[in-house]
Amino acid sequence: MPPRPPPRQPVEPQDVFGAATLERLAAAPRYNRWMFDRLRRWVGTHVLEIGSGIGNLSDFLLDRERVVLTDTEPYYLARLREKYAGRANVEIARLYLPTVDGALADERFDTIICLNVLEHVRDDERSLAVMRALLRPGGRLLLLVPALPGIYGTLDAALGHHRRYTPRELADKFAAAGLALRHREYFNLAGILGWWFTGRVLRRRLIPAASLALYDALVPVFRLERFLPWRLGQSLIAIGERP
């Protein structure tokens, strides 16, 4: 009788705070849908998502013709493969910016979605240029990054954020990468005070679950920010196009 194979060792996340944050955000469905709704009109049919994590936003892409979900960590890739097993239009691949390997380097997409990822990458300018190269002519990059450098605190540091962006900085980096900036707006006005207080005053390294649950319940109210005469937000949305 052949010997039994050794038991498979469970894959653990390398980024403990990042994984815990994603799990807590998974329990905030109104917030996730609000974020995607702000991007929906630019999403095409052949989509590459960079930094899919555990699939909190990926669920909204399943009706597209082709979807490639990526991440850097084996833990997240395993979660994605398990979650979307049997989905013929979904592929899971490893992608570590600014490097692109294998068949993915030869594919071109009409949409790249990169949400709360670029701030983790040291060489963000080169990474933007790589994303441009993965787009078809006329294809669009849908980017969301943390805004307002003045609220950078322990939450950012724990999550591995190298920076928070200003609108001017983001526009300059798009231009340097050869991306035409088609749209730019702030997102999540209500989140500014909470992020600043938690990360700069309380100096915590994880968003409190109870606070996030309350925030998620109030999202229908926060959506009204689009009707305000002035704009500011915890994050920046930028839509870039490959000419």
DANOR-V695185 format. One record per residue. N is the residue number from 1. RES is the residue in three letters. OMEGA is omega in whole degrees, 0 to 359 (999 if undefined). D_FIRST is the distance of its C-alpha to the first C-alpha in Angstrom with 1 decimal. Layout:
n=N res=RES omega=OMEGA d_first=D_FIRST
n=N res=RES omega=OMEGA d_first=D_FIRST
This chain:
n=1 res=MET omega=183 d_first=0.0
n=2 res=PRO omega=179 d_first=3.8
n=3 res=PRO omega=178 d_first=6.5
n=4 res=ARG omega=176 d_first=8.9
n=5 res=PRO omega=179 d_first=12.1
n=6 res=PRO omega=180 d_first=15.1
n=7 res=PRO omega=180 d_first=17.4
n=8 res=ARG omega=180 d_first=20.2
n=9 res=GLN omega=179 d_first=23.4
n=10 res=PRO omega=178 d_first=26.3
n=11 res=VAL omega=180 d_first=29.1
n=12 res=GLU omega=179 d_first=32.4
n=13 res=PRO omega=176 d_first=35.8
n=14 res=GLN omega=182 d_first=37.7
n=15 res=ASP omega=186 d_first=41.0
n=16 res=VAL omega=182 d_first=41.0
n=17 res=PHE omega=178 d_first=44.6
n=18 res=GLY omega=180 d_first=44.2
n=19 res=ALA omega=179 d_first=41.1
n=20 res=ALA omega=179 d_first=42.9
n=21 res=THR omega=179 d_first=45.9
n=22 res=LEU omega=178 d_first=44.0
n=23 res=GLU omega=179 d_first=42.5
n=24 res=ARG omega=178 d_first=46.0
n=25 res=LEU omega=176 d_first=47.4
n=26 res=ALA omega=178 d_first=44.8
n=27 res=ALA omega=178 d_first=46.6
n=28 res=ALA omega=187 d_first=49.9
n=29 res=PRO omega=180 d_first=49.9
n=30 res=ARG omega=179 d_first=53.7
n=31 res=TYR omega=180 d_first=53.8
n=32 res=ASN omega=180 d_first=51.1
n=33 res=ARG omega=177 d_first=52.8
n=34 res=TRP omega=179 d_first=56.2
n=35 res=MET omega=181 d_first=54.9
n=36 res=PHE omega=180 d_first=53.5
n=37 res=ASP omega=178 d_first=56.6
n=38 res=ARG omega=183 d_first=58.7
n=39 res=LEU omega=193 d_first=56.7
n=40 res=ARG omega=188 d_first=56.0
n=41 res=ARG omega=180 d_first=59.0
n=42 res=TRP omega=185 d_first=57.8
n=43 res=VAL omega=180 d_first=54.2
n=44 res=GLY omega=186 d_first=53.6
n=45 res=THR omega=179 d_first=50.8
n=46 res=HIS omega=195 d_first=48.6
n=47 res=VAL omega=170 d_first=47.8
n=48 res=LEU omega=174 d_first=46.1
n=49 res=GLU omega=180 d_first=45.7
n=50 res=ILE omega=182 d_first=45.5
n=51 res=GLY omega=185 d_first=44.0
n=52 res=SER omega=179 d_first=42.5
n=53 res=GLY omega=179 d_first=41.0
n=54 res=ILE omega=173 d_first=39.3
n=55 res=GLY omega=181 d_first=41.3
n=56 res=ASN omega=178 d_first=44.4
n=57 res=LEU omega=183 d_first=46.6
n=58 res=SER omega=180 d_first=44.1
n=59 res=ASP omega=182 d_first=44.2
n=60 res=PHE omega=184 d_first=47.7
n=61 res=LEU omega=191 d_first=46.8
n=62 res=LEU omega=179 d_first=44.4
n=63 res=ASP omega=180 d_first=47.1
n=64 res=ARG omega=184 d_first=47.7
n=65 res=GLU omega=178 d_first=46.7
n=66 res=ARG omega=180 d_first=44.5
n=67 res=VAL omega=174 d_first=43.4
n=68 res=VAL omega=180 d_first=41.7
n=69 res=LEU omega=185 d_first=40.7
n=70 res=THR omega=169 d_first=40.3
n=71 res=ASP omega=181 d_first=39.9
n=72 res=THR omega=188 d_first=39.1
n=73 res=GLU omega=174 d_first=36.6
n=74 res=PRO omega=181 d_first=32.8
n=75 res=TYR omega=180 d_first=33.2
n=76 res=TYR omega=180 d_first=35.8
n=77 res=LEU omega=178 d_first=34.1
n=78 res=ALA omega=178 d_first=31.0
n=79 res=ARG omega=181 d_first=33.3
n=80 res=LEU omega=180 d_first=35.1
n=81 res=ARG omega=179 d_first=32.1
n=82 res=GLU omega=185 d_first=31.0
n=83 res=LYS omega=186 d_first=34.5
n=84 res=TYR omega=175 d_first=35.4
n=85 res=ALA omega=180 d_first=32.2
n=86 res=GLY omega=177 d_first=33.3
n=87 res=ARG omega=186 d_first=36.8
n=88 res=ALA omega=183 d_first=37.5
n=89 res=ASN omega=184 d_first=40.6
n=90 res=VAL omega=175 d_first=39.0
n=91 res=GLU omega=179 d_first=37.4
n=92 res=ILE omega=182 d_first=36.2
n=93 res=ALA omega=176 d_first=36.9
n=94 res=ARG omega=178 d_first=37.4
n=95 res=LEU omega=182 d_first=41.1
n=96 res=TYR omega=182 d_first=42.6
n=97 res=LEU omega=7 d_first=46.4
n=98 res=PRO omega=181 d_first=48.3
n=99 res=THR omega=175 d_first=45.4
n=100 res=VAL omega=184 d_first=44.1
n=101 res=ASP omega=170 d_first=41.2
n=102 res=GLY omega=184 d_first=39.5
n=103 res=ALA omega=181 d_first=40.5
n=104 res=LEU omega=182 d_first=42.3
n=105 res=ALA omega=183 d_first=45.0
n=106 res=ASP omega=182 d_first=46.0
n=107 res=GLU omega=178 d_first=46.3
n=108 res=ARG omega=187 d_first=49.5
n=109 res=PHE omega=173 d_first=50.1
n=110 res=ASP omega=180 d_first=53.1
n=111 res=THR omega=168 d_first=52.2
n=112 res=ILE omega=179 d_first=50.6
n=113 res=ILE omega=183 d_first=50.3
n=114 res=CYS omega=187 d_first=50.2
n=115 res=LEU omega=179 d_first=50.8
n=116 res=ASN omega=180 d_first=51.1
n=117 res=VAL omega=189 d_first=49.2
n=118 res=LEU omega=180 d_first=51.9
n=119 res=GLU omega=178 d_first=53.2
n=120 res=HIS omega=188 d_first=49.8
n=121 res=VAL omega=180 d_first=50.2
n=122 res=ARG omega=182 d_first=52.3
n=123 res=ASP omega=184 d_first=53.4
n=124 res=ASP omega=181 d_first=54.4
n=125 res=GLU omega=178 d_first=57.0
n=126 res=ARG omega=179 d_first=54.5
n=127 res=SER omega=176 d_first=52.0
n=128 res=LEU omega=178 d_first=54.7
n=129 res=ALA omega=177 d_first=55.4
n=130 res=VAL omega=178 d_first=51.7
n=131 res=MET omega=176 d_first=51.8
n=132 res=ARG omega=181 d_first=54.9
n=133 res=ALA omega=180 d_first=53.3
n=134 res=LEU omega=179 d_first=50.5
n=135 res=LEU omega=168 d_first=53.1
n=136 res=ARG omega=171 d_first=54.8
n=137 res=PRO omega=184 d_first=58.5
n=138 res=GLY omega=179 d_first=59.9
n=139 res=GLY omega=188 d_first=56.6
n=140 res=ARG omega=172 d_first=56.7
n=141 res=LEU omega=177 d_first=55.1
n=142 res=LEU omega=189 d_first=55.1
n=143 res=LEU omega=171 d_first=55.1
n=144 res=LEU omega=182 d_first=55.4
n=145 res=VAL omega=175 d_first=55.9
n=146 res=PRO omega=181 d_first=57.3
n=147 res=ALA omega=174 d_first=61.1
n=148 res=LEU omega=178 d_first=63.8
n=149 res=PRO omega=182 d_first=63.1
n=150 res=GLY omega=179 d_first=65.3
n=151 res=ILE omega=177 d_first=62.7
n=152 res=TYR omega=182 d_first=59.9
n=153 res=GLY omega=185 d_first=58.5
n=154 res=THR omega=176 d_first=55.5
n=155 res=LEU omega=179 d_first=53.6
n=156 res=ASP omega=182 d_first=53.9
n=157 res=ALA omega=181 d_first=52.9
n=158 res=ALA omega=180 d_first=49.8
n=159 res=LEU omega=179 d_first=48.7
n=160 res=GLY omega=178 d_first=49.3
n=161 res=HIS omega=175 d_first=52.4
n=162 res=HIS omega=187 d_first=54.4
n=163 res=ARG omega=163 d_first=57.4
n=164 res=ARG omega=193 d_first=59.1
n=165 res=TYR omega=167 d_first=61.2
n=166 res=THR omega=178 d_first=64.8
n=167 res=PRO omega=181 d_first=65.8
n=168 res=ARG omega=179 d_first=67.7
n=169 res=GLU omega=181 d_first=64.8
n=170 res=LEU omega=179 d_first=62.5
n=171 res=ALA omega=180 d_first=65.1
n=172 res=ASP omega=182 d_first=65.5
n=173 res=LYS omega=173 d_first=61.8
n=174 res=PHE omega=181 d_first=61.5
n=175 res=ALA omega=180 d_first=64.5
n=176 res=ALA omega=180 d_first=63.0
n=177 res=ALA omega=181 d_first=59.8
n=178 res=GLY omega=178 d_first=61.8
n=179 res=LEU omega=176 d_first=61.2
n=180 res=ALA omega=181 d_first=64.1
n=181 res=LEU omega=183 d_first=64.3
n=182 res=ARG omega=182 d_first=64.9
n=183 res=HIS omega=177 d_first=64.7
n=184 res=ARG omega=179 d_first=64.4
n=185 res=GLU omega=173 d_first=64.7
n=186 res=TYR omega=179 d_first=64.0
n=187 res=PHE omega=172 d_first=61.4
n=188 res=ASN omega=175 d_first=61.1
n=189 res=LEU omega=186 d_first=64.4
n=190 res=ALA omega=183 d_first=63.4
n=191 res=GLY omega=186 d_first=60.6
n=192 res=ILE omega=185 d_first=62.8
n=193 res=LEU omega=182 d_first=64.2
n=194 res=GLY omega=179 d_first=60.8
n=195 res=TRP omega=179 d_first=59.1
n=196 res=TRP omega=184 d_first=62.0
n=197 res=PHE omega=182 d_first=62.3
n=198 res=THR omega=186 d_first=58.6
n=199 res=GLY omega=182 d_first=58.1
n=200 res=ARG omega=182 d_first=61.5
n=201 res=VAL omega=179 d_first=62.9
n=202 res=LEU omega=178 d_first=59.9
n=203 res=ARG omega=176 d_first=57.8
n=204 res=ARG omega=182 d_first=54.6
n=205 res=ARG omega=180 d_first=51.4
n=206 res=LEU omega=179 d_first=50.1
n=207 res=ILE omega=179 d_first=51.9
n=208 res=PRO omega=183 d_first=52.3
n=209 res=ALA omega=181 d_first=50.4
n=210 res=ALA omega=178 d_first=53.4
n=211 res=SER omega=180 d_first=55.7
n=212 res=LEU omega=178 d_first=53.5
n=213 res=ALA omega=177 d_first=53.3
n=214 res=LEU omega=179 d_first=57.1
n=215 res=TYR omega=181 d_first=57.5
n=216 res=ASP omega=179 d_first=55.2
n=217 res=ALA omega=183 d_first=57.3
n=218 res=LEU omega=182 d_first=60.5
n=219 res=VAL omega=178 d_first=59.3
n=220 res=PRO omega=177 d_first=61.6
n=221 res=VAL omega=183 d_first=64.5
n=222 res=PHE omega=179 d_first=63.3
n=223 res=ARG omega=182 d_first=63.1
n=224 res=LEU omega=180 d_first=66.9
n=225 res=GLU omega=181 d_first=67.1
n=226 res=ARG omega=182 d_first=67.5
n=227 res=PHE omega=179 d_first=70.9
n=228 res=LEU omega=181 d_first=72.2
n=229 res=PRO omega=177 d_first=75.0
n=230 res=TRP omega=187 d_first=73.4
n=231 res=ARG omega=174 d_first=69.8
n=232 res=LEU omega=180 d_first=67.6
n=233 res=GLY omega=178 d_first=63.9
n=234 res=GLN omega=182 d_first=61.0
n=235 res=SER omega=174 d_first=59.4
n=236 res=LEU omega=171 d_first=60.6
n=237 res=ILE omega=177 d_first=59.6
n=238 res=ALA omega=179 d_first=60.3
n=239 res=ILE omega=179 d_first=59.9
n=240 res=GLY omega=182 d_first=60.0
n=241 res=GLU omega=173 d_first=60.3
n=242 res=ARG omega=183 d_first=59.6
n=243 res=PRO omega=999 d_first=62.9
